[in-house]
Amino acid sequence: MEKVKLKTNILKKEIINIFKKFGLNNNHALISTNALINAELVGAYGHGLSRLKMYCDRISKKVINPKPKIKIKKISQSISHIDANNSIGFVAADIAIKTAIHNAKKTGIGMVAVKNSGHYGLSGYYAEQAVKKNLITMIYTNAPPAVAPHGALKSLFGTNPICFGAPTGSKVPFILDTSISMINRGKIRVAARNNKKIPEGVALDKFGNPTTDAKKALEGVQLPIAGFRGSGLAWMVDILSGVLTGGNHAGKVKDPFNDFSGPQNIGHLFITFKANLFQKNYNQRIKENIKIIKRLPKISGVKEIMYPGQNKFKRFKENSKKEINIPKIIKKDLEILNS
Amino acid sequence: MEKVKLKTNILKKEIINIFKKFGLNNNHALISTNALINAELVGAYGHGLSRLKMYCDRISKKVINPKPKIKIKKISQSISHIDANNSIGFVAADIAIKTAIHNAKKTGIGMVAVKNSGHYGLSGYYAEQAVKKNLITMIYTNAPPAVAPHGALKSLFGTNPICFGAPTGSKVPFILDTSISMINRGKIRVAARNNKKIPEGVALDKFGNPTTDAKKALEGVQLPIAGFRGSGLAWMVDILSGVLTGGNHAGKVKDPFNDFSGPQNIGHLFITFKANLFQKNYNQRIKENIKIIKRLPKISGVKEIMYPGQNKFKRFKENSKKEINIPKIIKKDLEILNS
């Protein structure tokens, strides 16, 4: 796959301009651009620039609202409900995590539900913001059908990530951000785009046969982790982010890439609470926890036992120093969108 | 394995007497007995009577406190912290879920952390109590080392269950109660006690080799679901129930069956919130969700797509009508403990 190198600040200006051209205001364009660039820098390419054209297409077809009137309803000092008015997901999630942080700082715990939102990229990106304020955070969002419920022959659950963030007493946060499918849908999409194969055992084609062909997997069914357990976790996320919030659920979230018949109406749930609610020396305790686990005897070939988020943080640091490498095919998207 | 049949009410009286003989007051004996009988009725034998002798042994050796002075510290209207004073886990969990329900009814959301507790049986048993009050609930507890962190050659995480309960608009609650190990430790323990084999791929012996021998698996390492992801979920549970609460963590929770050198100091976390916080018609929405999923085309041989908790509820109903069947070896425990 041919790639081109771009300086981050130049790329950033270009994306901001594109979003503004498509009707987002300065602030919303900046929020959305930062989220996309972050995904590139942590190596989550399936949530990065490979999606830019899709967002713009959805704005053009009026299924993302570039000028949303976002309503924040206060249910208590701790609890808020956001109607995102079909905004681009990044903007809804940005307001939601900031509200959840505000509520938790005030009362110890914050809970924010969002409806009428869209795909917001990486849950971990929002979790980091809360963790930096010494909050523990749990984030749930649903997504278009990709995984079959246990016992069913048809996809219904999204890859429905479970995200958990916690302060570590160091600048490298603990961020678990795991989909309940064997592989992220974004990775299959990137493989399909680049004509690469996917691993065995992660997906079935539309006839129910195992496949390593990324394009066939996108038409078929992704497999959940751990059978009934993974299916149950996906169902939990659908309840928390969809049924509870007022978002779409039970397979009704539209695929953003090929269903322009209406807004996605994705739902999200953000829970935040102070890490030192019960133990003043939380920081000392978590440091000890990590130290003990890192000291365990290791499987041969393993240099260090890593906690979730550590690798991503390392990649972010390394990539931030370099120019961003993007596939030529995406560079072409940028040029067309900016023309 | 030879079994004997007993009427539930007779068995119940017998267990209450045993707990009282070991120093529990009437109320604590009743709470603990109900939890054990419930485990038998739902078919979770690894959390049922197979543990009774262990609890009594721990009381005798003064590592469970039969007369605890349990302190409930109110942090806010929503948040409470319980020091269980090394009570039997059932009693700590019973107070905790009742406090979490009370807090959520008052403010919309409740969060209760528990320290200095012990093994409390099935998380789902407590989740059910909250769900009956139209609350959604999330429960976390840590446990003695059983699962190796990803990359490590030694067990450290417990089987650390993730429990989620939600009202369904019917009398059969949605209760996901899943350990992050491939198999519940309790099931391995029951297999070891009855000289039965365990499935392949769920455990390694103490030398790191795959084993189907339940006794060797108990000495070895259980495998987490989904590699790094399951390991991350186990780590999350250790932070939520141990690091956060003041409980033991990082592998320091003692095995209740063979480590009498001190109390377990297990930690638990209970989160509850009103199911209709954001959508008044939550019940209608969840009913629709379940109906749509149940209508999906099914894999050949599957009669009905079940949601988590449905099978357990069915077993409970069926078993409640019958006498309880217990292995002779456990009947003998009862006779000795009651003599």
Interface residues (C-beta under 8 A of the other chain):
Chain A: I75 S76 S78 I79 H81 T107 G108 I109 M111 A113 K115 I136 A148 P149 H150 G151 A152 L153 K154 L156 I162 F164 A166 F174 L176 T178 M182 I225 A226 F228 R229 G230 G232 L233 W235 M236 D238 I239 L240 G242 V243 L244 T245 G246 H249 A250 G251 I271 F273 A275 L277 F278 Q279 Y282 R285 I286 E288 N289 I292 I293 L296 P297 K298 I299 V302 E304 I305 M306 Y307 P308
Chain B: I75 S76 S78 I79 H81 T107 G108 I109 M111 A113 K115 I136 A148 P149 H150 G151 A152 L153 K154 L156 I162 F164 A166 F174 L176 T178 M182 I225 A226 F228 R229 G230 G232 L233 W235 M236 D238 I239 L240 G242 V243 L244 T245 G246 H249 A250 G251 I271 F273 A275 L277 F278 Q279 Y282 R285 I286 E288 N289 I292 I293 L296 P297 K298 I299 V302 E304 I305 M306 Y307 P308
